[in-house]
């Protein structure tokens, strides 16, 4: 199974830092933000990764290469103009081999265990095309996005925030003309109304690293944890 890391955004709220560095490559806790996600995916056995890029795209391959330094295999999906979330996934469909896959936003830092999500993804189909990971509403998004009832995502009574972590069947994106911009929320709306999107409530650590202040706060927290950076550096050394 493949996992896709969404990294094509401009990172407007993170300017001026993102004027010269893509947001996923900004440093936090002594490592590029995206490396923490790569580590978590690799822990779950998700080693075939697709990273979509646009803004300052050349920096990704220069920094991460083919992923072999981190025990994963990376393919890049370049978008000349960023195609938004669903549009970027639709553009990358030829790399996904018509199989269910895991997706995570590149500006998320979390201790979420992707093992369970990988298992959930295997049960997706064109009829039930998505599984979303929801979290408690952060202060900067107090209104939330979705409700969760009996394991199904609902549009009304927004109690939780979408974490940017999910699993999808390729059929969800098949109707998007390749190269068109499209938002994930628009693709999910009808399946959610129809009761065809499952979900879970994750209550572990989750951070939307969307502003310089949040980046600095996360950096301080990680550096305050004794040995966390050294443990991370050791963990990403590839297994022979």
C-alpha positions in Angstrom: 0.0 0.0 0.0 1.2 3.5 -0.8 0.9 6.7 1.3 0.8 10.2 -0.1 2.1 13.3 1.7 0.5 16.5 0.5 3.3 19.1 0.2 2.4 21.3 -2.8 0.9 24.2 -0.9 2.5 27.7 -0.9 2.3 28.0 2.9 1.0 31.6 2.8 0.4 31.8 6.6 4.0 30.7 7.2 5.5 33.6 5.3 8.2 34.9 5.2 9.7 31.5 6.2 8.2 29.9 3.1 9.5 32.5 0.7 12.7 30.5 0.5 11.8 27.1 2.0 8.7 24.9 1.5 6.8 24.5 4.7 7.3 20.8 5.0 11.1 21.3 4.9 11.1 23.9 7.8 13.1 22.7 10.8 11.3 21.6 14.0 12.9 19.6 16.8 16.1 19.4 14.8 14.6 17.8 11.7 12.6 18.9 8.7 8.9 18.7 9.6 8.1 16.2 6.8 10.7 13.7 8.2 8.7 13.2 11.4 5.8 12.1 9.1 8.0 9.9 7.1 9.2 8.2 10.3 5.7 7.6 11.5 4.7 6.1 8.1 7.7 3.9 8.0 6.9 2.6 11.5 3.6 1.4 10.2 5.2 -0.4 7.2 4.2 2.3 4.8 7.4 2.7 2.9 6.2 3.4 -0.7 5.5 7.2 -0.6 4.3 9.8 -3.0 5.0 13.4 -2.3 3.2 16.0 -4.4 5.2 19.2 -4.9 4.8 22.6 -6.5 6.3 25.6 -4.6 10.1 25.3 -4.6 9.7 21.7 -5.7 13.3 21.1 -6.4 14.2 21.4 -2.8 12.3 18.2 -1.9 14.3 15.9 -4.1 17.5 17.7 -3.1 16.7 17.2 0.5 15.0 13.8 0.6 16.3 12.1 -2.6 14.6 8.8 -3.3 14.0 8.2 0.4 16.7 5.5 0.7 18.5 7.4 3.5 15.3 7.0 5.5 14.3 3.5 4.7 11.5 4.4 2.3 10.9 4.8 -1.4 9.8 8.2 -2.6 8.1 9.1 -5.9 7.4 12.8 -6.6 4.2 14.2 -8.3 5.0 17.6 -9.6 2.3 20.2 -10.1 3.2 23.2 -12.2 0.4 25.0 -10.4 -0.8 23.7 -7.1 -4.0 21.8 -7.7 -5.4 21.8 -4.1 -6.0 18.7 -2.1 -8.2 16.6 -4.3 -6.8 17.9 -7.5 -3.3 17.0 -6.4 -4.4 13.5 -5.5 -6.2 13.1 -8.9 -3.1 14.2 -10.7 -1.1 11.5 -8.8 -3.6 8.7 -9.6 -1.3 7.0 -12.1 1.2 6.4 -9.3 -1.4 4.9 -7.0 -2.1 1.8 -9.1 -5.9 1.9 -8.5 -5.5 0.7 -4.9 -6.6 2.3 -1.6 -4.0 4.5 -0.1 -3.2 6.7 3.0 -2.9 10.5 2.8 -1.4 12.9 5.4 -1.0 16.6 5.2 2.7 17.6 5.3 2.1 20.4 7.9 0.8 17.9 10.5 2.9 16.8 13.4 1.3 13.9 15.3 2.1 10.7 17.2 -0.8 8.9 15.3 -0.1 5.2 14.6 -0.8 4.6 10.9 -1.0 0.9 11.4 -4.7 0.9 12.0 -5.4 3.3 9.2 -3.5 1.0 6.8 -5.9 -1.8 7.8 -8.9 0.5 7.4 -7.8 1.4 4.0 -7.7 -2.2 2.8 -11.5 -2.4 3.4 -12.4 0.7 1.4 -14.3 0.4 -1.9 -16.0 2.6 -4.5 -19.1 2.3 -2.4 -17.3 3.3 0.9 -14.4 5.4 -0.4 -13.0 7.2 2.6 -12.0 6.9 6.3 -11.2 10.2 8.1 -9.2 10.7 11.3 -10.8 13.4 13.4 -9.3 15.3 16.4 -10.6 17.6 19.1 -11.0 21.1 17.9 -7.9 23.3 18.4 -8.2 26.9 19.6 -7.6 28.2 16.1 -10.5 26.1 14.6 -13.0 25.9 17.4 -16.0 25.5 15.1 -14.8 22.1 13.9 -15.6 20.3 10.6 -17.6 17.1 11.2 -19.5 15.1 13.6 -19.0 11.4 14.2 -21.9 9.0 14.8 -21.6 5.2 15.2 -18.3 5.2 13.3 -19.6 7.3 10.4 -18.7 10.9 9.6 -21.6 13.4 9.5 -21.9 17.0 8.2 -24.1 18.4 10.9 -23.2 19.1 14.5 -19.5 19.8 13.8 -17.8 18.5 17.0 -14.4 17.5 15.6 -11.7 18.8 13.3 -10.4 16.8 10.3 -6.8 16.0 11.1 -5.5 16.0 7.5 -5.0 12.2 7.9 -7.2 9.8 6.0 -7.5 6.8 3.8 -9.2 6.8 0.4 -10.2 4.6 -2.5 -9.1 5.9 -5.9 -12.7 6.0 -7.1 -13.3 9.1 -5.0 -11.1 11.1 -7.3 -11.8 9.4 -10.7 -14.3 12.1 -11.7 -11.8 15.0 -11.4 -10.3 15.9 -14.8 -6.6 15.5 -14.5 -4.9 18.9 -14.0 -8.0 20.6 -12.6 -8.0 22.2 -9.2 -10.4 20.5 -6.7 -10.9 20.5 -3.0 -11.2 17.4 -0.9 -14.2 18.7 1.0 -16.2 18.9 -2.2 -15.4 15.3 -3.1 -16.4 14.1 0.3 -19.6 16.0 0.7 -22.0 13.6 -1.0 -20.5 10.4 0.3 -20.7 11.8 3.8 -24.3 12.8 3.3 -25.0 9.3 2.0 -23.4 7.7 5.1 -20.5 6.2 3.1 -17.5 7.7 4.9 -16.2 6.2 8.1 -14.2 7.9 10.7 -12.4 7.7 14.0 -11.6 10.1 16.9 -7.9 10.3 17.6 -7.1 11.8 21.0 -3.3 11.6 21.0 -0.8 14.4 20.1 -1.7 16.4 17.0 -0.5 19.7 15.8 -1.5 21.8 12.7 1.8 23.6 12.1 0.3 26.4 10.1 2.0 29.6 11.4 5.5 30.6 12.5 4.2 30.8 16.1 2.9 27.3 16.1 6.1 26.1 14.5 8.2 27.8 17.2 5.9 26.3 20.0 6.2 22.8 18.6 10.0 23.2 18.2 10.3 24.2 21.9 8.2 21.3 23.1 10.2 18.8 21.1 13.5 20.1 22.2 12.3 20.0 25.8 11.7 16.3 25.6 14.9 14.6 26.7 16.4 12.5 24.0 13.4 12.8 21.6 15.5 14.2 18.7 18.4 11.6 19.3 15.8 8.8 19.4 14.3 10.0 16.2 17.6 10.3 14.4 18.4 6.7 15.4 15.1 5.4 14.4 15.3 6.6 10.8 18.5 4.9 10.1 17.6 2.3 7.4 17.5 -1.3 8.3 20.1 -3.3 6.3 
